[in-house]
Amino acid sequence: MSLADQTSPVREGEQLPIDVVDQYLKQQIPSLEGTPVISQFPGGASNLTYLIEYANRELVLRRPPFGHKAKSAHDMGREFRILNQLNAGFPYCPKAYAYCTDESLIGTPFYVMERVRGIILRENMPAELGFTADQTTALCKSFIDKFVELHNVDYLACGLGDLGKPTGYVQRQIEGWIDRYERAITPDAAKWEPVKQWLRDKMPADHHKPGIVHNDYRFDNVILNPENPMEIIGVLDWEMTTIGDPLMDLGNTLAYWIEADDPAPVQLMRRQPSNAPGMLTRRQFVDYYAERAGIRLDNFDYYYTYGLFRLAAIVQQIYYRYFHGQTQDKRFAKFVQMNALLEQMSLQVINKSTL
């Protein structure tokens, strides 16, 4: 069995019009041969990602989700631009080929990029890899090294200086995610009032050196070389990328980082093998990041709590679509319980915090 990332049949209600997509792509890339076969990548709960297989080439199509969307989210043109320009400073971005603004084709803007074929680590570490704990530690550190490398990219040299506004970034993120959460609230959702107040009261200054913020850096957005799984060859999912405080980005990533000794209910949220023998703990992750970045990081609790709340807001936005019948994806039915669990985790952190 191949360890390369596999697709599945397209989910009901998320199909693409094959003839329309085929005609458009052959106008953009005349060398394409045959009639395409379209399947869907199963990961992700936001933008939808499809594999378009021609006789002589594989492409990936990205489009926004169906249903209610946050005003500034799912900007296909922005993601297309990031892939094209950031590749010069961070060569792990897939190459983007075409961006379509004509919504009459599939009902929404979309873009098409190269397929980087490789291994994506999802919930559990594949036994077929046969990694020792030491190899897993080395891979984990390589994962963090790429994160630090991204945060140190010269974004001005890439022509991305206008991608975000570093000044006031922390405050805008806190207030912005509180606003998004409140707009997506449902009657059965956690309220988060003590945490929202704590995040406002303990807000740190912006980091002195802004950088590219990926906003979704996880192992299931990283591609490993199928010939050498210790090597990272690609990073995916750039839809929320901006310029801002890299420590806020660290908090985003740590919110997804479930350790081996976290309680059983927390383990149910895990979407990457961060619990595998040899993976760093959250504290070790922070310490290694700080060492590689050449910084001191004393207020880790704030960034981690922010990451948990932001994750809850994303979860709640997705659950809102499900609650109101705008998507039929059954995966989202339990997102309201995930939200409540994230609130409990946040309260535990701030109750122990020395900030």
Residue frames relative to the residue before (quaternion, step in Angstrom):
aa qw qx qy qz dx dy dz
M 1.0000 0.0000 0.0000 0.0000 0.00 0.00 0.00
S 0.4319 -0.7061 0.5013 0.2522 3.59 -0.91 0.98
L 0.3692 -0.7206 0.5443 0.2196 3.54 -1.08 0.77
A 0.4483 0.6817 -0.4616 0.3481 3.59 1.27 -0.12
D 0.6098 -0.5897 0.3872 0.3611 3.55 -1.09 0.78
Q 0.2390 -0.8041 0.5383 0.0807 3.56 -0.81 1.09
T 0.3336 -0.7146 0.5764 0.2140 3.54 -1.23 0.56
S 0.2927 -0.7225 0.5995 0.1814 3.53 -1.40 0.19
P 0.6471 -0.4604 0.3870 0.4686 3.60 -1.22 0.12
V 0.5857 -0.5981 0.4138 0.3578 3.57 -1.08 0.72
R 0.4981 -0.6715 0.4629 0.2945 3.58 -0.92 0.96
E 0.6130 -0.5606 0.4201 0.3652 3.55 -1.16 0.69
G 0.8066 0.2472 -0.2102 0.4941 3.55 -0.88 1.00
E 0.7160 0.4109 -0.2510 0.5056 3.60 1.26 -0.09
Q 0.3297 0.7785 -0.4760 0.2423 3.58 1.25 0.44
L 0.3135 -0.7083 0.5986 0.2042 3.54 -1.30 0.47
P 0.4738 -0.6448 0.5056 0.3227 3.62 -1.11 0.60
I 0.3677 -0.7896 0.4426 0.2131 3.57 -0.13 1.31
D 0.6756 0.5063 -0.3151 0.4335 3.61 0.80 -0.94
V 0.6613 0.5078 -0.3047 0.4605 3.58 0.97 -0.87
V 0.6653 0.4949 -0.3009 0.4711 3.58 0.92 -0.91
D 0.6382 0.5411 -0.3166 0.4468 3.58 0.98 -0.89
Q 0.6710 0.5018 -0.2984 0.4571 3.59 0.88 -0.95
Y 0.6624 0.5056 -0.3075 0.4594 3.57 0.93 -0.89
L 0.6942 0.4891 -0.2917 0.4402 3.58 0.81 -0.98
K 0.6636 0.4937 -0.3185 0.4630 3.60 0.99 -0.71
Q 0.5845 0.5327 -0.3755 0.4834 3.59 1.21 -0.34
Q 0.7073 0.4576 -0.2500 0.4774 3.57 1.03 -0.83
I 0.7868 0.1358 -0.0312 0.6013 3.57 1.04 -0.87
P 0.2051 -0.8521 0.4673 0.1160 3.62 0.31 1.25
S 0.6204 0.5840 -0.3483 0.3908 3.60 1.14 -0.47
L 0.4767 0.6862 -0.4440 0.3237 3.63 1.21 -0.19
E 0.1699 -0.8088 0.5610 0.0481 3.57 -0.97 0.94
G 0.8154 0.2820 -0.2078 0.4608 3.55 -1.13 0.74
T 0.5726 -0.5527 0.4763 0.3740 3.51 -1.40 -0.19
P 0.4199 -0.7473 0.4449 0.2593 3.61 -0.68 0.97
V 0.2703 -0.6818 0.6487 0.2033 3.50 -1.36 0.43
I 0.1599 -0.8104 0.5609 0.0550 3.58 -0.76 1.06
S 0.0493 0.7607 -0.6452 0.0514 3.56 -0.93 0.99
Q 0.4156 -0.7275 0.5068 0.2029 3.58 -1.26 0.21
F 0.4018 -0.6700 0.5644 0.2667 3.53 -1.10 0.75
P 0.4155 -0.7687 0.4313 0.2247 3.61 -0.66 1.08
G 0.6130 0.5800 -0.3616 0.3965 3.59 1.10 -0.52
G 0.6993 0.4772 -0.3428 0.4072 3.53 -1.32 0.25
A 0.1595 -0.7856 0.5930 0.0755 3.52 -1.15 0.68
S 0.6436 0.4941 -0.3214 0.4882 3.59 1.24 0.23
N 0.8128 0.0853 -0.0418 0.5747 3.60 -0.34 -1.17
L 0.3914 -0.7189 0.5311 0.2190 3.56 -1.11 0.75
T 0.1497 -0.8089 0.5683 0.0200 3.56 -0.90 0.99
Y 0.0894 -0.8147 0.5727 -0.0180 3.57 -0.74 1.14
L 0.3120 -0.6980 0.6076 0.2149 3.54 -1.23 0.59
I 0.1276 -0.7719 0.6214 0.0423 3.57 -0.83 1.08
E 0.0816 -0.8360 0.5425 -0.0059 3.59 -0.29 1.29
Y 0.0979 -0.7625 0.6391 0.0244 3.53 -0.71 1.17
A 0.6931 -0.4673 0.3373 0.4330 3.56 -1.29 0.22
N 0.8145 0.2575 -0.1005 0.5101 3.58 0.99 -0.77
R 0.8088 0.1779 -0.0845 0.5541 3.62 1.19 0.03
E 0.2247 -0.7445 0.6113 0.1470 3.55 -1.22 0.60
L 0.0613 -0.7888 0.6115 -0.0048 3.55 -0.94 0.98
V 0.2603 -0.7366 0.5985 0.1773 3.55 -1.27 0.37
L 0.1658 -0.7791 0.6009 0.0664 3.56 -0.91 1.00
R 0.1228 -0.7845 0.6064 0.0416 3.56 -0.95 0.97
R 0.0541 0.7826 -0.6179 0.0526 3.57 -0.96 0.91
P 0.5881 -0.5743 0.4118 0.3933 3.64 -1.15 0.40
P 0.5893 -0.5627 0.4312 0.3874 3.59 -1.25 0.27
F 0.5384 -0.5773 0.4916 0.3677 3.52 -1.32 0.18
G 0.7421 0.4404 -0.2870 0.4159 3.59 -1.21 0.41
H 0.8058 -0.2909 0.2230 0.4652 3.56 -1.38 -0.30
K 0.0349 -0.7960 0.6040 -0.0173 3.56 -0.95 0.95
A 0.5174 -0.5884 0.5091 0.3562 3.55 -1.16 0.60
K 0.6496 -0.5852 0.3242 0.3612 3.56 -1.02 0.88
S 0.7903 0.3412 -0.1656 0.4812 3.58 0.83 -0.99
A 0.5601 0.6404 -0.3770 0.3663 3.60 1.26 -0.11
H 0.8345 0.3011 -0.1778 0.4259 3.53 -1.41 0.21
D 0.2940 0.7544 -0.5243 0.2635 3.59 1.03 0.82
M 0.2856 -0.8068 0.4964 0.1454 3.56 -0.17 1.32
G 0.6431 0.5311 -0.3292 0.4427 3.58 1.01 -0.78
R 0.6405 0.5266 -0.3177 0.4598 3.55 1.04 -0.79
E 0.6656 0.4928 -0.3039 0.4709 3.58 0.93 -0.89
F 0.6169 0.5462 -0.3309 0.4601 3.59 1.04 -0.80
R 0.6639 0.5041 -0.2982 0.4649 3.58 0.94 -0.93
I 0.6366 0.5351 -0.3325 0.4448 3.59 0.92 -0.88
L 0.6614 0.5072 -0.3153 0.4538 3.59 0.85 -0.93
N 0.6799 0.5081 -0.2975 0.4370 3.57 0.90 -0.91
Q 0.7847 0.3751 -0.1847 0.4577 3.57 0.85 -0.97
L 0.6583 0.5219 -0.3231 0.4358 3.59 1.01 -0.71
N 0.5279 0.6635 -0.3975 0.3508 3.58 1.16 -0.56
A 0.6067 0.5741 -0.3544 0.4203 3.59 1.13 -0.61
G 0.7755 0.3221 -0.1792 0.5126 3.60 1.07 -0.64
F 0.7647 0.1774 -0.0920 0.6126 3.56 1.27 -0.39
P 0.1432 -0.8805 0.4469 0.0665 3.59 0.31 1.29
Y 0.5028 0.6331 -0.4384 0.3927 3.59 1.13 0.60
C 0.4927 0.6317 -0.4409 0.4047 3.60 1.30 0.14
P 0.4631 -0.6366 0.5217 0.3288 3.62 -0.98 0.69
K 0.4948 -0.6393 0.4950 0.3184 3.57 -1.18 0.57
A 0.2538 -0.7671 0.5735 0.1348 3.58 -0.90 0.96
Y 0.2584 -0.8229 0.4970 0.0951 3.59 -0.84 1.00
A 0.8279 -0.0130 0.0681 0.5566 3.61 0.85 -0.85
Y 0.1099 -0.7673 0.6297 0.0510 3.54 -1.13 0.81
C 0.1377 -0.8146 0.5625 0.0314 3.57 -0.68 1.12
T 0.1759 -0.7978 0.5719 0.0744 3.57 -0.75 1.11
D 0.5339 0.6360 -0.3995 0.3885 3.60 1.28 -0.16
E 0.2399 -0.8234 0.5005 0.1181 3.57 -0.12 1.30
S 0.5360 0.6336 -0.4124 0.3756 3.60 1.21 -0.20
L 0.5836 0.6067 -0.3770 0.3863 3.59 1.18 -0.41
I 0.8235 -0.0228 0.0332 0.5658 3.61 0.64 -1.07
G 0.6526 -0.5545 0.3040 0.4173 3.58 1.27 0.26
T 0.7844 0.1323 -0.0623 0.6028 3.58 1.29 -0.04
P 0.5628 -0.5478 0.4596 0.4148 3.63 -1.16 0.28
F 0.0179 0.7827 -0.6221 0.0117 3.57 -1.21 0.52
Y 0.1574 -0.7667 0.6032 0.1535 3.54 -1.28 0.16
V 0.2952 -0.7411 0.5850 0.1463 3.52 -1.33 0.44
M 0.0348 -0.7987 0.6002 -0.0240 3.55 -0.97 0.93
E 0.6575 -0.4822 0.3877 0.4299 3.53 -1.33 0.08
R 0.3671 -0.6648 0.5828 0.2892 3.53 -1.27 0.36
V 0.1859 -0.7375 0.6408 0.1050 3.55 -0.84 1.04
R 0.2142 -0.8119 0.5331 0.1040 3.56 -0.23 1.28
G 0.3462 0.7301 -0.5319 0.2532 3.55 -0.77 1.01
I 0.6418 -0.5169 0.4174 0.3830 3.53 -1.37 -0.24
I 0.0748 -0.7645 0.6387 0.0450 3.56 -0.97 0.91
L 0.3156 -0.7581 0.5447 0.1705 3.54 -0.70 1.12
R 0.1199 -0.7927 0.5955 0.0515 3.55 -0.65 1.11
E 0.8768 -0.0654 -0.0122 0.4762 3.60 -0.96 -0.72
N 0.8212 0.1206 -0.0316 0.5568 3.58 0.87 -0.93
M 0.5406 -0.6001 0.4789 0.3438 3.55 -1.21 0.58
P 0.4304 -0.7117 0.4777 0.2829 3.65 -0.63 1.01
A 0.4845 -0.6762 0.4740 0.2886 3.57 -0.84 0.99
E 0.5976 0.6024 -0.3546 0.3927 3.57 1.13 -0.70
L 0.5850 0.5775 -0.3799 0.4242 3.60 1.14 -0.46
G 0.2080 -0.8280 0.4968 0.1560 3.56 1.12 -0.65
F 0.2556 0.7966 -0.5148 0.1870 3.58 1.09 0.61
T 0.3583 -0.6681 0.6035 0.2471 3.54 -1.13 0.72
A 0.6694 -0.4698 0.3672 0.4431 3.58 -1.28 0.17
D 0.6423 0.5252 -0.3288 0.4511 3.60 1.01 -0.76
Q 0.6465 0.5048 -0.3210 0.4736 3.59 1.00 -0.77
T 0.6400 0.5211 -0.3213 0.4643 3.57 1.02 -0.80
T 0.6242 0.5236 -0.3328 0.4749 3.59 1.04 -0.77
A 0.6589 0.5095 -0.3103 0.4583 3.58 0.94 -0.88
L 0.6472 0.5042 -0.3179 0.4753 3.59 1.00 -0.80
C 0.6323 0.5346 -0.3226 0.4587 3.57 0.99 -0.86
K 0.6742 0.4796 -0.2997 0.4750 3.60 0.91 -0.86
S 0.6151 0.5304 -0.3451 0.4704 3.60 1.08 -0.66
F 0.6054 0.5565 -0.3247 0.4673 3.56 1.11 -0.80
I 0.6852 0.4572 -0.2767 0.4949 3.60 0.95 -0.88
D 0.6056 0.5614 -0.3534 0.4397 3.59 1.03 -0.74
K 0.6534 0.5010 -0.3136 0.4731 3.60 0.97 -0.85
F 0.6076 0.5579 -0.3329 0.4569 3.56 1.11 -0.75
V 0.6666 0.4798 -0.2878 0.4925 3.58 0.91 -0.94
E 0.6273 0.5397 -0.3313 0.4532 3.58 0.99 -0.85
L 0.6452 0.5176 -0.3179 0.4633 3.58 0.95 -0.86
H 0.6863 0.4954 -0.2857 0.4494 3.58 0.88 -0.93
N 0.7059 0.4347 -0.2572 0.4966 3.59 1.23 -0.39
V 0.3731 0.7297 -0.4935 0.2911 3.61 1.25 0.13
D 0.4092 -0.6700 0.5599 0.2649 3.58 -1.09 0.76
Y 0.1743 -0.8405 0.5049 0.0914 3.57 0.16 1.27
L 0.5790 0.5664 -0.3850 0.4425 3.60 1.16 -0.43
A 0.6520 0.5115 -0.3102 0.4659 3.58 1.02 -0.81
C 0.6657 0.4817 -0.2925 0.4892 3.58 1.20 -0.52
G 0.4924 -0.6771 0.4197 0.3508 3.59 1.27 -0.05
L 0.5518 0.6291 -0.3727 0.4010 3.56 1.21 0.50
G 0.2806 0.8033 -0.4880 0.1944 3.58 1.18 0.45
D 0.7043 0.4462 -0.2627 0.4857 3.58 1.18 -0.52
L 0.4096 0.7485 -0.4471 0.2684 3.59 1.27 0.13
G 0.8053 -0.0315 0.0418 0.5905 3.59 1.12 -0.60
K 0.4106 -0.6876 0.5438 0.2509 3.56 -1.34 0.14
P 0.2990 -0.8049 0.4814 0.1761 3.62 -0.16 1.24
T 0.6526 0.5211 -0.3303 0.4397 3.60 0.97 -0.79
G 0.8232 0.1644 -0.1542 0.5210 3.54 -0.77 1.07
Y 0.3177 0.7980 -0.4716 0.1993 3.56 1.30 0.20
V 0.6653 0.5160 -0.3283 0.4282 3.61 0.80 -0.97
Q 0.6826 0.4835 -0.2988 0.4593 3.58 0.80 -0.93
R 0.6522 0.5099 -0.3273 0.4555 3.62 0.94 -0.82
Q 0.6418 0.5175 -0.3346 0.4563 3.59 1.00 -0.75
I 0.6655 0.4980 -0.3165 0.4571 3.58 0.84 -0.92
E 0.7160 0.4373 -0.2668 0.4742 3.59 0.74 -1.02
G 0.6431 0.5450 -0.3220 0.4310 3.57 1.03 -0.77
W 0.7050 0.4461 -0.2724 0.4793 3.57 0.90 -0.89
I 0.5825 0.5384 -0.3792 0.4765 3.59 1.12 -0.52
D 0.6640 0.5024 -0.3038 0.4629 3.58 0.92 -0.89
R 0.6562 0.5036 -0.3160 0.4647 3.61 0.92 -0.86
Y 0.6336 0.5290 -0.3354 0.4542 3.55 0.99 -0.83
E 0.7008 0.4819 -0.2842 0.4426 3.56 0.79 -1.00
R 0.6415 0.5188 -0.3242 0.4628 3.60 1.10 -0.60
A 0.7331 0.4054 -0.2201 0.4997 3.57 1.17 -0.59
I 0.3703 0.7600 -0.4752 0.2438 3.60 1.26 0.13
T 0.1278 -0.7455 0.6494 0.0789 3.55 -1.21 0.68
P 0.6771 -0.5366 0.2996 0.4048 3.63 -1.08 0.53
D 0.7204 0.4469 -0.2382 0.4739 3.59 1.15 -0.62
A 0.5505 0.6571 -0.3740 0.3540 3.63 1.26 0.00
A 0.5849 -0.5652 0.4580 0.3588 3.56 -1.27 0.56
K 0.4470 -0.7277 0.4642 0.2347 3.59 -1.07 0.74
W 0.2290 -0.8363 0.4740 0.1531 3.64 1.12 -0.58
E 0.2852 0.8147 -0.4844 0.1428 3.65 1.15 0.24
P 0.6866 0.4690 -0.3272 0.4490 3.71 0.72 -0.86
V 0.6572 0.5113 -0.3156 0.4551 3.58 1.01 -0.80
K 0.6352 0.5254 -0.3344 0.4568 3.59 0.92 -0.83
Q 0.6665 0.4974 -0.3062 0.4633 3.57 0.94 -0.83
W 0.6383 0.5278 -0.3170 0.4620 3.59 1.00 -0.85
L 0.6522 0.5141 -0.3179 0.4574 3.59 0.94 -0.86
R 0.6527 0.4894 -0.3137 0.4859 3.59 1.04 -0.67
D 0.7011 0.4966 -0.2771 0.4302 3.58 0.88 -0.94
K 0.7755 0.3726 -0.1698 0.4805 3.60 0.99 -0.84
M 0.3011 0.8159 -0.4620 0.1738 3.58 1.29 0.17
P 0.2862 -0.7673 0.5465 0.1749 3.64 -0.72 1.01
A 0.6123 -0.5123 0.4363 0.4151 3.56 -1.32 0.12
D 0.6174 -0.5240 0.4248 0.4047 3.58 -1.24 0.37
H 0.5747 -0.5744 0.4581 0.3605 3.55 -1.16 0.63
H 0.5417 -0.6660 0.4111 0.3064 3.58 -0.99 0.86
K 0.7683 0.2621 -0.1576 0.5623 3.58 1.19 -0.46
P 0.2014 -0.8005 0.5508 0.1236 3.63 -0.09 1.20
G 0.0484 -0.8039 0.5928 0.0080 3.55 -1.21 0.45
I 0.6809 -0.4111 0.3803 0.4720 3.53 -1.35 -0.15
V 0.1393 -0.7689 0.6220 0.0508 3.57 -0.85 1.05
H 0.3250 -0.7683 0.5206 0.1821 3.60 -0.52 1.16
N 0.2146 -0.8318 0.4720 0.1980 3.57 1.02 -0.92
D 0.7951 0.1481 -0.1269 0.5742 3.62 1.20 0.08
Y 0.2601 0.8014 -0.4992 0.2022 3.58 1.05 0.77
R 0.2058 0.7549 -0.5816 0.2228 3.54 -0.38 1.36
F 0.6551 -0.5138 0.3635 0.4180 3.57 -1.24 0.30
D 0.6895 0.4642 -0.3133 0.4593 3.63 1.00 -0.60
N 0.6402 0.4219 -0.3540 0.5356 3.57 1.28 0.40
V 0.6105 0.5144 -0.3417 0.4959 3.56 1.28 0.35
I 0.2377 -0.7731 0.5755 0.1209 3.58 -0.98 0.88
L 0.2198 -0.7717 0.5873 0.1064 3.55 -0.91 1.02
N 0.5642 -0.5955 0.4614 0.3379 3.53 -1.17 0.69
P 0.4041 -0.7369 0.4768 0.2575 3.66 -0.60 1.03
E 0.6591 0.4917 -0.3022 0.4823 3.58 1.23 -0.48
N 0.7774 0.0793 -0.0325 0.6231 3.57 1.24 -0.50
P 0.1846 -0.8541 0.4742 0.1077 3.61 0.28 1.24
M 0.5493 0.5898 -0.4133 0.4239 3.60 1.21 -0.05
E 0.6775 0.4957 -0.2725 0.4702 3.59 1.27 -0.35
I 0.2830 -0.7369 0.5925 0.1606 3.58 -0.89 0.99
I 0.0922 -0.8321 0.5468 0.0126 3.60 -0.65 1.13
G 0.8215 0.1037 -0.0606 0.5574 3.60 1.17 -0.18
V 0.1338 -0.7462 0.6447 0.0982 3.54 -1.28 0.52
L 0.2109 -0.8152 0.5366 0.0551 3.55 -0.80 1.09
D 0.8048 0.3905 -0.2249 0.3862 3.50 -1.50 -0.13
W 0.1615 0.8264 -0.5084 0.1803 3.54 0.51 1.28
E 0.3234 0.8099 -0.4582 0.1717 3.59 1.23 0.20
M 0.7671 0.3505 -0.1964 0.5002 3.63 1.04 -0.66
T 0.3557 0.7720 -0.4662 0.2450 3.58 1.28 0.20
T 0.0803 0.7828 -0.6108 0.0870 3.56 -1.05 0.84
I 0.4858 -0.5858 0.5269 0.3784 3.56 -1.32 -0.29
G 0.3240 0.7583 -0.5142 0.2359 3.58 -0.75 0.96
D 0.7684 -0.3421 0.2858 0.4592 3.52 -1.28 -0.57
P 0.3779 -0.7547 0.4839 0.2312 3.64 -0.48 1.12
L 0.6126 0.5543 -0.3656 0.4287 3.61 1.11 -0.52
M 0.5879 0.5304 -0.3695 0.4862 3.58 1.17 -0.47
D 0.6235 0.5279 -0.3290 0.4737 3.58 1.09 -0.71
L 0.6086 0.5407 -0.3338 0.4752 3.57 1.09 -0.76
G 0.6427 0.5166 -0.3174 0.4684 3.59 0.98 -0.80
N 0.6082 0.5525 -0.3472 0.4520 3.58 1.04 -0.76
T 0.6993 0.4778 -0.2690 0.4586 3.56 0.85 -1.01
L 0.6633 0.5141 -0.3128 0.4448 3.59 0.95 -0.82
A 0.5728 0.5970 -0.3823 0.4116 3.61 1.13 -0.53
Y 0.6986 0.4400 -0.2589 0.5014 3.58 1.16 -0.59
W 0.5994 0.6209 -0.3380 0.3754 3.57 1.27 -0.40
I 0.0555 -0.8121 0.5803 -0.0264 3.58 -0.08 1.34
E 0.2981 -0.7751 0.5364 0.1504 3.57 -0.72 1.12
A 0.6767 -0.5145 0.3545 0.3894 3.54 -1.29 0.42
D 0.7673 0.3604 -0.2042 0.4896 3.62 0.99 -0.74
D 0.3642 0.6922 -0.5287 0.3296 3.61 1.16 0.47
P 0.6241 -0.5738 0.3670 0.3829 3.63 -1.09 0.64
A 0.6935 -0.5149 0.3248 0.3853 3.56 -1.23 0.60
P 0.6595 0.4979 -0.3499 0.4413 3.67 0.82 -0.77
V 0.6301 0.5267 -0.3299 0.4654 3.58 1.09 -0.72
Q 0.6118 0.5718 -0.3444 0.4244 3.58 1.02 -0.77
L 0.6026 0.5834 -0.3572 0.4109 3.59 1.11 -0.62
M 0.6549 0.5091 -0.3109 0.4640 3.60 1.21 -0.39
R 0.5119 0.6902 -0.4149 0.2991 3.58 1.19 -0.38
R 0.0766 -0.8001 0.5950 0.0032 3.56 -0.95 1.00
Q 0.7326 0.2715 -0.2031 0.5902 3.58 1.28 0.26
P 0.5515 -0.6585 0.3993 0.3206 3.62 -1.09 0.60
S 0.1542 0.8215 -0.5303 0.1420 3.59 0.88 0.96
N 0.6277 0.5253 -0.3255 0.4734 3.59 1.32 -0.11
A 0.4619 0.7112 -0.4404 0.2949 3.61 1.23 -0.17
P 0.6020 -0.5575 0.4201 0.3877 3.61 -1.12 0.61
G 0.7551 0.3336 -0.2709 0.4951 3.56 -0.74 1.08
M 0.5574 0.5828 -0.4077 0.4283 3.59 1.18 -0.34
L 0.5015 -0.6505 0.4781 0.3111 3.57 -1.05 0.75
T 0.4800 -0.6117 0.5337 0.3326 3.56 -1.23 0.46
R 0.6832 -0.4552 0.3441 0.4557 3.60 -1.23 0.16
R 0.6561 0.5090 -0.3151 0.4596 3.58 0.95 -0.86
Q 0.6620 0.4915 -0.3004 0.4795 3.60 0.96 -0.86
F 0.5936 0.5646 -0.3437 0.4590 3.57 1.10 -0.77
V 0.6759 0.4897 -0.2855 0.4709 3.59 0.85 -1.01
D 0.6733 0.5024 -0.3031 0.4499 3.59 0.88 -0.94
Y 0.6662 0.4871 -0.3072 0.4738 3.60 0.96 -0.84
Y 0.6175 0.5354 -0.3404 0.4649 3.58 0.99 -0.81
A 0.6736 0.5020 -0.2963 0.4545 3.58 0.84 -1.01
E 0.6398 0.5263 -0.3209 0.4591 3.58 0.99 -0.82
R 0.7075 0.4598 -0.2645 0.4670 3.58 0.85 -0.97
A 0.6967 0.4548 -0.2674 0.4860 3.57 1.10 -0.69
G 0.3904 -0.7468 0.4567 0.2851 3.57 1.27 -0.26
I 0.5585 0.5883 -0.3905 0.4353 3.57 1.03 0.82
R 0.3899 -0.6385 0.5863 0.3108 3.54 -1.37 0.08
L 0.0578 -0.7953 0.6034 0.0102 3.55 -0.99 0.81
D 0.0278 -0.8488 0.5263 -0.0418 3.54 -0.03 1.34
N 0.7574 0.3648 -0.2065 0.5006 3.61 1.08 -0.63
F 0.0067 -0.8429 0.5318 -0.0818 3.50 0.83 1.15
D 0.6074 0.5923 -0.3610 0.3872 3.63 0.98 -0.79
Y 0.6482 0.5343 -0.3366 0.4255 3.57 0.93 -0.82
Y 0.7074 0.4693 -0.2735 0.4523 3.58 0.77 -1.03
Y 0.6318 0.5241 -0.3282 0.4675 3.58 1.06 -0.72
T 0.6652 0.4911 -0.3071 0.4711 3.59 0.93 -0.88
Y 0.6069 0.5348 -0.3457 0.4756 3.56 1.03 -0.75
G 0.6583 0.5212 -0.3107 0.4455 3.59 0.89 -0.93
L 0.6490 0.5104 -0.3154 0.4677 3.59 0.98 -0.83
F 0.6758 0.4815 -0.3090 0.4648 3.60 0.91 -0.85
R 0.6375 0.5209 -0.3291 0.4626 3.58 0.94 -0.84
L 0.6352 0.5197 -0.3255 0.4696 3.58 0.98 -0.83
A 0.6405 0.5216 -0.3217 0.4628 3.59 0.99 -0.81
A 0.6441 0.5165 -0.3253 0.4610 3.58 1.02 -0.77
I 0.6348 0.5113 -0.3255 0.4792 3.59 1.02 -0.78
V 0.6425 0.5232 -0.3080 0.4675 3.56 0.95 -0.95
Q 0.6843 0.4931 -0.2861 0.4546 3.57 0.92 -0.91
Q 0.6117 0.5369 -0.3514 0.4626 3.60 1.04 -0.68
I 0.6617 0.4860 -0.2993 0.4863 3.56 1.01 -0.82
Y 0.6538 0.5097 -0.3130 0.4634 3.59 0.94 -0.88
Y 0.5786 0.5891 -0.3673 0.4281 3.60 1.08 -0.71
R 0.6536 0.5021 -0.3142 0.4711 3.58 0.95 -0.88
Y 0.6643 0.4934 -0.3052 0.4713 3.58 0.96 -0.84
F 0.6460 0.5465 -0.3140 0.4307 3.59 0.90 -0.99
H 0.7558 0.3683 -0.1920 0.5062 3.57 1.02 -0.83
G 0.5631 -0.6626 0.3641 0.3336 3.59 1.22 0.38
Q 0.4422 0.7093 -0.4476 0.3177 3.58 1.20 0.45
T 0.7493 0.1290 -0.1435 0.6335 3.56 1.32 -0.06
Q 0.3334 -0.7572 0.5337 0.1748 3.54 -1.11 0.73
D 0.3976 0.7411 -0.4640 0.2782 3.57 1.29 0.08
K 0.3622 -0.7865 0.4651 0.1843 3.58 -0.38 1.28
R 0.4994 0.6566 -0.4305 0.3663 3.59 1.20 -0.30
F 0.7008 0.5201 -0.2642 0.4105 3.54 1.07 -0.75
A 0.4568 0.7226 -0.4345 0.2837 3.60 1.25 -0.23
K 0.7547 0.3892 -0.2066 0.4861 3.60 1.02 -0.77
F 0.3891 0.7470 -0.4722 0.2601 3.57 1.23 0.15
V 0.5936 0.5686 -0.3796 0.4245 3.61 1.10 -0.50
Q 0.6378 0.4959 -0.3230 0.4930 3.60 1.11 -0.67
M 0.6097 0.5387 -0.3516 0.4632 3.59 1.07 -0.68
N 0.6154 0.5531 -0.3287 0.4552 3.56 1.01 -0.82
A 0.6747 0.4979 -0.2917 0.4602 3.60 0.86 -0.98
L 0.6490 0.5149 -0.3138 0.4640 3.58 1.02 -0.79
L 0.6290 0.5249 -0.3306 0.4685 3.58 1.02 -0.76
E 0.6204 0.5285 -0.3431 0.4670 3.59 1.05 -0.70
Q 0.6455 0.5141 -0.3230 0.4634 3.61 0.93 -0.84
M 0.6468 0.5196 -0.3182 0.4587 3.60 0.95 -0.87
S 0.6554 0.5176 -0.3085 0.4553 3.58 0.97 -0.86
L 0.6522 0.5162 -0.3147 0.4574 3.57 0.94 -0.87
Q 0.6280 0.5330 -0.3357 0.4569 3.59 1.03 -0.73
V 0.6513 0.5123 -0.3135 0.4637 3.58 1.01 -0.83
I 0.7343 0.4284 -0.2741 0.4496 3.61 0.70 -0.98
N 0.6097 0.5502 -0.3628 0.4403 3.62 1.13 -0.48
K 0.7142 0.4058 -0.2399 0.5174 3.58 1.20 -0.54
S 0.5173 0.6917 -0.4007 0.3055 3.58 1.23 -0.38
T 0.3385 -0.7275 0.5627 0.1987 3.54 -1.20 0.65
L 0.4182 0.7112 -0.4684 0.3162 3.60 1.29 0.10
